[in-house]
Amino acid sequence: MVGRKPPDHKDEGAEAVSPAEQLVLVLDGFEGPLDMLLALGREQKVDLTKISILQLADQYLAFIAEARKVRLELAADYLVMAAWLAYLKSRLLIPEVEDEEPSGEDMAAALAFQLQRLEAMKGAAAQLFARPQLGVDRFARGAPEDLDILRKSVFQVTLYDLLKAYGEHKKRQEGGVLHIEPVRLYSLEDAVRRLSELLGRMPDWATLSSFLPDGVRGGLLTRSALAAHFAATLELAKAGRVELRQDGAFSPIYVRRASRRHEQGDEE
């Protein structure tokens, strides 16, 4: 048999339960809500061993059939409590066996702990939903206003400051002084002096490039040395001290020391 009546008391911070959503049991030796039965069993004011599991299951299933039409989560809450109660009674009826599952007293203590934890969870949920919620108590700002931002720069300077800034800018743009590094060139006098020193060691015929100094290989200094030695051979040939030969246009120029007979003829 399933009856309904208003709850006897309300827990602080918990949501009120309507009479239609409360399971009231009518069993042998007890009549009242399931929560009260659990509380009395925890305080050992009701002997749970005298509760009929069959009557409890019948009344529970009848209540669940009607509670499912209202709130499914309510039926789930009662399912947990009724399952614990039925399991506890079965453990109390079965004789204790050593080295097996916990005794009925241990299960009763575990049930008390589960009830305390359930109450704590309900209180935390009530506190959580009591806080302001976005979209219910507080609302986000809508679209921002479409405003144009105007920026106007104001410079507090005098005419002297402007002229000074302009003068410093023009000064930075002026070109610097061009410094040209001195270039070493081989002079005609150096080439004549070098060839004069090498006249006594000249072979029969040798190319003009073989007389260039070893330190001038590539660049402007080499070109100036080649031009200076070419002009020096012309001067020495004019003086009759060397002989020049070129087999063809753009061919290498060969140089050798003039023969003694030729030198004597020039001296006469």
Beta strands, then each sheet from edge to edge (+ up, - down):
strand 1: 24-27
strand 2: 30-33
strand 3: 206-207
strand 4: 242-246
strand 5: 253-257
sheet 1: 1+ 2-
sheet 2: 3+ 5- 4+
end
